[in-house]
Amino acid sequence: MNRRMVGVLVLLLLLTLPGVSAVSLPWSGLSIFGASSGAYPIRLDGVEQTGNIAVVTWDVPPNCLSGYGTVFISSDGRTITEQVSLGRLKPLGKKVAVFLNVREPVYVKLRITSGNGIFMSSWVRLEPQSAPRVFSTGYTTTYSWGDGEIRPQLVPIPVIIGAIVSVGFALWDAYDAYNACSDYGEDSIKCTVAAGSVFVFSLAMEGDELVGVLRHGDELVEVPGKLYSTLKRLDLVEEVGDGVVRAKERFAHIFDDIVKHGDDAAKALDDLVRAGVSKEAVEETVKHGATIKEIKEGVKKFAEKSSSFAVSNSGNRYKVVLEKGAELEKGGLLHAFLRHVWGYEMTSPRKPVTTFWPLGQKIIDPETGRVVQLPKVFKDESELREFLDEVVERALKDPDYQKEFFKNGVPNRNFGIPVDLKKLGLHVDGVDVVQLEFRFEKGEFVLKTVYPVKGSAVWEYNRYLGWRVKG
């Protein structure tokens, strides 16, 4: 829809009706989106129109006490072309009215997302009833063909104006709409003109966010606009109609975690993606029992910091590097953390066996769905990382392990070293042997991965045989 052709001025009015009690009405309990979705219909009360200025009033079901309001606009009554937020509403189960400046035929509907469900009206068709006149200055305004003015059905009753926002049409039209709707607000309107043709009257609650509506299983869930924007930007959701989105199937576990933990999970996911962790890797790791926030905090503690050591051979000195790794598939500390703490790729046919660092984490068995509680030896990922640095540092000082870095007098290209902790003078309850794997690239030895291979606290998952302790 061309915004220059259709001007929309939205005014939220909360009409307080004397003598109306919250009784059971016919629409109470009826669902629009299907059984158990929590969406209820809003009944049209009436439409008043003079010229191009229309007021649409809806009766709100008595179980809708407060929530976030959105007006949807369509050119055909099927596809939503624009939506305007009304912010937080408190209709208290009574009435909501909306002002519109109609420049061409349009359809509008109201949605209120509340803690106890989604409330949605049917489409209402509106048509312009006046013709534009052009002044010599080039400005365009709209005059009614007939005499008369819009009068609210309940003029004597005080009302509260929440917010009026006009978008994409001439200031003259906004001024006409302001004159028409000022009778509703009397002295309660405050008016300011923003940049361009945006006309704002505002007594709305400051700090309220837009909301998005997400389908989660058979339920509809409202989320704050910032979180909703993150889901859209990261391409985790898809439209299902009427302004409702659902998770893309391949990111279902991420979606569940965000619905459960809200903004913290969304921000953690955003940070992980910006840091180079793929959504697919996060999805699989969450599937095995981690939360998005746990992944972010673990990555920060275990993988973000780089360490470097040195090893010498025949007078040549080489750097030994522990770093996060630019690509998960090529290994690095990020790979070691996701795979050997949270089970990333634990069901891969190419890598059927995965051992776990004992951090007290709970892993969901991919076959049975049961929760497997692992032993807790290390306090957290920071302590595990400090331990790893010490293992590498001591191994490089041991002649037997040092020589594994070279083959026939030249750097070994790709190799692994099973390190006996007792040989290095290290004692960790339940962990006896640690596997270090390196590759030589660009003149440096780079850690590919590290994991425990033996000990009473070392648990192994085999996709064909299940769980066993490597004591």
C-alpha positions in Angstrom: 0.0 0.0 0.0 1.3 3.4 -1.0 1.6 5.5 2.2 1.3 8.7 0.2 -2.2 7.5 -1.0 -3.5 6.3 2.4 -3.1 8.3 5.5 -3.7 6.6 8.8 -4.2 8.4 12.0 -4.5 6.1 15.0 -6.1 7.3 18.3 -6.6 5.0 21.2 -9.6 5.8 23.3 -10.4 3.9 26.5 -14.2 4.5 26.9 -15.4 3.9 30.5 -19.0 2.7 30.5 -21.0 3.3 33.6 -23.1 0.3 34.8 -21.2 -2.2 32.8 -20.0 -5.2 34.7 -17.6 -8.0 33.7 -20.3 -10.6 32.8 -19.9 -13.6 30.6 -20.4 -12.7 27.0 -20.9 -14.9 23.9 -17.4 -14.4 22.6 -15.8 -15.3 25.9 -13.8 -18.5 25.3 -14.1 -18.6 21.5 -10.8 -19.1 19.7 -9.7 -17.6 16.4 -6.6 -19.6 15.8 -7.8 -23.0 16.9 -8.5 -24.8 20.1 -6.1 -24.0 23.0 -4.4 -21.2 21.1 -5.6 -18.6 23.6 -6.9 -16.2 20.9 -10.4 -14.7 21.4 -12.5 -12.5 19.0 -13.2 -8.8 19.5 -16.6 -7.7 18.4 -17.2 -4.6 16.3 -19.3 -2.0 18.2 -19.6 0.5 15.3 -18.1 2.8 12.7 -18.6 6.6 12.6 -17.3 8.6 9.6 -17.5 12.2 8.4 -15.4 12.9 5.3 -12.2 10.9 5.4 -12.1 10.8 9.2 -13.4 7.5 10.6 -13.8 6.2 14.1 -13.9 2.5 14.6 -15.0 1.2 18.0 -14.7 -2.3 19.3 -16.2 -4.1 22.3 -13.4 -5.8 24.2 -14.2 -9.1 25.9 -14.4 -8.9 29.7 -11.4 -11.2 30.3 -9.2 -8.7 28.4 -8.1 -6.3 31.1 -4.8 -5.1 29.8 -2.2 -5.8 27.0 -0.5 -4.4 24.0 -2.6 -3.1 21.1 -1.9 -3.2 17.4 -3.9 -2.0 14.4 -3.4 -4.0 11.2 -4.0 -2.4 7.8 -4.7 -4.3 4.6 -5.6 -3.3 1.0 -7.4 -6.6 0.4 -8.6 -7.9 3.8 -6.1 -10.7 3.6 -2.5 -9.6 3.5 -1.2 -7.2 6.2 0.6 -4.3 4.6 1.2 -2.2 7.6 0.8 -2.3 11.4 0.6 0.5 14.0 1.4 -0.1 17.6 -1.0 1.4 20.2 1.4 0.6 23.1 0.1 -0.7 26.4 -3.7 -0.6 26.8 -5.9 -1.0 29.8 -9.4 -1.5 28.3 -10.6 -3.4 31.4 -12.9 -5.5 29.3 -14.8 -2.5 27.8 -14.2 -0.5 24.7 -11.3 0.6 22.4 -11.8 3.2 19.6 -9.4 4.0 16.8 -9.3 7.1 14.5 -8.3 6.7 10.9 -7.7 9.2 8.1 -8.9 7.2 5.0 -7.4 8.2 1.7 -8.3 5.0 -0.3 -10.3 1.9 0.5 -8.7 -0.1 3.3 -9.3 -2.9 5.8 -8.4 -2.6 9.4 -8.5 -4.9 12.4 -7.5 -4.7 16.1 -5.3 -7.1 18.0 -4.6 -7.0 21.8 -2.0 -9.3 23.2 -2.6 -10.0 26.9 -1.2 -12.2 29.6 -4.2 -14.6 29.3 -4.4 -14.8 25.5 -4.6 -13.0 22.1 -7.7 -11.0 21.2 -8.4 -10.3 17.6 -11.2 -8.5 15.6 -12.3 -9.3 12.1 -11.5 -7.0 9.2 -13.5 -3.8 8.9 -13.7 -2.1 5.4 -13.4 1.6 5.2 -13.7 3.9 2.1 -12.9 7.6 1.7 -16.0 9.9 1.6 -14.4 13.2 0.4 -12.4 14.6 -2.5 -9.0 16.3 -2.3 -8.6 20.0 -3.1 -5.2 21.4 -4.2 -4.2 24.9 -3.2 -1.9 27.1 -5.4 0.9 26.4 -2.8 0.9 22.8 -3.7 -0.4 21.6 -0.4 -3.3 19.1 -0.4 -6.0 18.9 2.1 -9.3 17.0 2.4 -12.8 18.5 2.8 -16.0 16.6 3.5 -18.7 16.6 0.7 -21.4 16.9 3.3 -21.9 19.0 6.4 -21.6 17.5 9.9 -19.0 16.3 12.3 -18.0 13.2 14.2 -19.5 13.0 17.6 -18.6 10.2 20.0 -21.5 8.1 21.2 -20.7 9.0 24.8 -19.6 12.7 24.6 -20.2 13.6 28.3 -18.1 10.7 29.6 -14.4 11.6 30.3 -12.0 9.5 28.3 -8.2 8.9 28.3 -6.3 9.5 25.1 -3.4 7.1 25.0 -1.5 7.9 21.8 -2.1 9.3 18.3 0.5 8.7 15.6 0.0 9.6 11.9 2.4 8.3 9.3 3.1 9.1 5.7 0.5 11.8 4.8 0.4 15.6 4.6 0.4 17.7 7.7 -2.9 19.3 6.6 -4.6 15.9 6.9 -3.1 15.4 10.3 -4.5 18.8 11.4 -8.0 17.9 10.1 -7.8 14.6 12.0 -6.7 16.5 15.1 -9.7 18.8 14.9 -12.0 15.9 14.5 -10.6 13.9 17.4 -10.0 16.7 19.9 -13.7 16.5 20.9 -12.9 13.1 22.4 -10.0 14.2 24.5 -11.1 17.7 25.5 -8.2 19.2 27.6 -6.3 15.9 27.9 -4.6 16.1 24.5 -1.0 17.3 24.2 0.2 17.9 20.7 3.6 18.1 19.1 4.8 18.0 15.5 7.8 15.8 14.8 10.0 15.8 11.7 8.3 15.6 8.3 4.6 14.8 8.4 4.6 12.7 11.6 2.0 14.1 13.9 2.1 12.9 17.5 -0.3 13.4 20.4 1.0 11.6 23.4 0.0 10.8 26.9 1.0 7.2 26.4 3.0 5.3 29.1 6.7 6.0 28.4 9.0 3.0 28.1 6.4 0.6 26.7 7.8 -1.6 23.9 6.1 -3.0 20.8 5.3 -6.6 21.0 5.3 -9.5 18.6 3.2 -12.6 18.8 4.7 -16.0 18.4 3.1 -19.4 18.0 4.7 -21.8 20.4 3.2 -25.2 20.0 -0.6 -24.8 20.3 -0.2 -21.5 22.2 0.3 -17.9 21.1 3.0 -16.0 23.1 3.7 -12.3 23.2 7.2 -11.1 23.3 8.7 -7.6 23.6 9.6 -5.8 20.4 13.3 -5.8 20.9 13.3 -9.6 21.4 10.9 -10.0 18.4 13.3 -7.9 16.2 16.2 -10.1 17.2 14.3 -13.3 16.2 13.4 -11.7 12.8 16.9 -10.4 12.2 18.5 -13.7 12.9 16.0 -15.4 10.6 14.7 -17.8 13.3 11.0 -17.3 12.6 8.6 -17.3 9.7 5.2 -15.6 9.2 2.0 -17.7 9.6 -0.6 -14.9 9.1 -2.4 -12.2 11.1 1.0 -10.8 12.3 1.8 -14.1 14.1 5.2 -15.9 13.5 6.5 -19.3 14.5 9.9 -20.8 14.8 11.5 -22.3 11.8 11.6 -26.0 12.5 15.3 -26.3 12.4 15.6 -23.8 15.2 12.9 -25.1 17.5 15.1 -25.6 20.5 16.5 -22.1 20.3 13.0 -20.8 20.1 11.8 -22.8 23.1 14.8 -21.4 25.1 14.0 -17.8 24.2 10.3 -18.2 25.0 11.3 -19.6 28.4 14.1 -17.1 29.2 13.2 -14.0 27.2 15.5 -11.1 26.6 18.5 -12.7 28.3 18.4 -15.6 25.9 17.8 -13.5 22.9 20.8 -11.2 23.7 23.0 -14.2 24.4 22.1 -15.7 21.0 22.8 -12.4 19.3 26.2 -12.1 21.0 27.1 -15.7 20.0 26.2 -15.2 16.4 28.1 -11.9 16.3 31.1 -13.8 17.8 31.0 -16.3 15.0 29.1 -19.2 16.5 26.5 -20.5 14.0 22.9 -20.8 14.9 23.0 -24.4 13.8 25.7 -25.1 16.4 23.7 -23.3 19.1 20.6 -25.2 18.2 22.3 -28.6 18.5 23.9 -27.7 21.7 20.6 -26.4 23.2 19.0 -29.6 22.0 21.4 -31.6 24.2 20.6 -29.7 27.4 22.4 -26.3 27.4 20.7 -23.0 27.7 21.7 -20.2 25.3 23.0 -18.2 28.2 25.1 -21.1 29.5 26.7 -21.4 26.1 27.5 -17.7 25.9 29.0 -17.7 29.4 30.9 -20.9 28.8 32.4 -19.6 25.6 33.5 -16.4 27.3 35.1 -18.2 30.2 36.7 -21.1 28.2 37.3 -20.0 24.6 37.6 -16.2 24.3 41.1 -15.9 25.8 44.1 -17.0 23.7 47.3 -18.6 25.2 50.6 -19.1 23.7 53.6 -21.2 24.7 56.9 -22.3 23.0 58.6 -25.5 21.9 62.1 -25.8 20.5 63.8 -28.3 18.2 67.3 -28.2 16.7 67.7 -24.6 17.6 64.4 -23.6 16.1 61.6 -22.2 18.3 58.0 -22.6 17.5 54.9 -21.1 19.0 52.2 -23.3 20.5 48.8 -21.6 20.4 45.5 -22.2 22.2 42.8 -20.0 20.6 39.1 -19.9 20.0 39.3 -20.9 16.3 37.8 -19.0 13.4 35.8 -22.0 12.1 34.1 -24.6 14.3 34.8 -27.4 11.8 38.5 -26.8 12.0 38.7 -27.0 15.7 39.9 -24.8 18.5 38.8 -24.0 22.0 35.3 -23.2 20.8 35.0 -26.7 19.3 36.4 -28.3 22.4 33.9 -26.5 24.6 30.8 -27.2 22.5 31.6 -30.8 21.8 33.2 -32.0 25.1 31.1 -29.9 27.5 27.7 -29.8 25.8 27.8 -32.7 23.2 27.9 -30.8 19.9 27.9 -33.5 17.1 27.6 -36.3 19.7 25.3 -38.1 17.4 27.4 -37.7 14.2 28.2 -40.9 12.4 31.6 -39.5 11.5 32.4 -39.0 15.2 30.3 -41.6 17.1 32.2 -41.3 20.4 32.2 -38.2 22.7 33.8 -37.8 26.1 32.7 -35.1 28.5 34.5 -32.8 30.9 33.0 -33.2 34.3 31.4 -29.8 35.1 28.2 -31.1 36.7 26.2 -30.4 33.5 23.0 -32.2 32.6 23.0 -33.8 29.1 19.8 -35.0 27.4 20.3 -38.5 26.0 19.5 -38.1 22.3 18.0 -41.6 22.1 15.9 -41.9 25.2 15.4 -38.2 26.2 16.4 -38.9 29.8 18.6 -36.3 31.6 22.1 -37.6 32.4 23.7 -35.9 35.3 27.5 -35.7 34.9 30.0 -35.6 37.8 31.3 -32.2 38.9 35.1 -31.9 39.2 35.8 -28.5 37.9 34.0 -25.5 39.5 33.3 -23.8 36.1 34.7 -23.3 32.6 37.3 -20.8 33.9 38.8 -23.3 36.2 38.8 -25.9 33.4 40.6 -23.5 31.1 43.3 -22.7 33.7 43.8 -26.5 34.1 44.2 -26.9 30.4 46.8 -24.1 30.1 48.8 -25.8 32.9 48.6 -29.2 31.2 50.0 -27.8 28.0 52.7 -25.8 29.7 53.9 -28.8 31.7 53.6 -31.2 28.7 55.9 -28.9 26.7 58.6 -29.2 29.4 58.4 -33.0 29.4 60.9 -34.5 26.9 58.6 -37.5 26.1 55.7 -35.2 25.2 57.9 -32.5 23.6 59.3 -34.9 21.0 55.7 -35.7 19.8 55.7 -32.2 18.2 58.3 -33.3 15.6 58.8 -36.1 13.2 62.1 -36.7 11.4 63.4 -33.4 12.7 60.5 -31.3 11.2 57.2 -30.2 12.7 54.5 -32.9 12.9 51.6 -31.7 10.7 48.7 -33.4 12.5 49.0 -35.4 15.7 47.5 -36.2 19.1 49.2 -36.7 22.5 47.6 -38.7 25.4 48.9 -36.9 28.4 49.1 -38.8 31.7 48.5 -36.2 34.4 50.3 -38.2 37.1 53.4 -38.0 34.9 53.2 -34.2 34.9 52.7 -34.1 38.7 49.1 -33.0 38.4 46.3 -34.6 40.4 42.6 -34.0 39.5 40.0 -36.3 41.1 38.4 -38.4 38.5 40.5 -37.3 35.5 43.7 -39.3 34.8 44.5 -38.9 31.1 43.8 -35.9 28.7 44.1 -36.0 24.9 45.7 -33.0 23.2 45.4 -32.7 19.4 47.4 -30.2 17.4 48.0 -29.2 13.8 50.9 -27.3 12.3 49.9 -24.3 10.2 51.5 -21.0 9.2 54.6 -21.8 11.3 52.7 -22.5 14.5 51.3 -25.5 16.4 47.6 -24.8 17.0 45.3 -26.7 19.3 42.5 -28.5 17.5 40.7 -29.9 20.5 41.3 -31.3 24.0 39.2 -33.8 25.9 39.5 -36.3 28.8 40.0 -39.9 27.9 40.3 -41.8 31.2 39.2 -41.3 34.8 36.4 -42.2 37.2 34.6 -38.9 36.5 35.0 -39.1 32.7 31.8 -40.1 31.0 31.7 -41.2 27.3 28.7 -41.3 24.9 28.8 -43.8 22.0 25.9 -43.3 19.6 25.8 -47.0 19.0 26.4 -48.3 22.6 25.2 -45.5 24.8 26.9 -44.2 28.0 29.8 -45.6 30.0 32.3 -44.4 32.5 36.0 -44.4 31.4 37.5 -45.2 34.8 
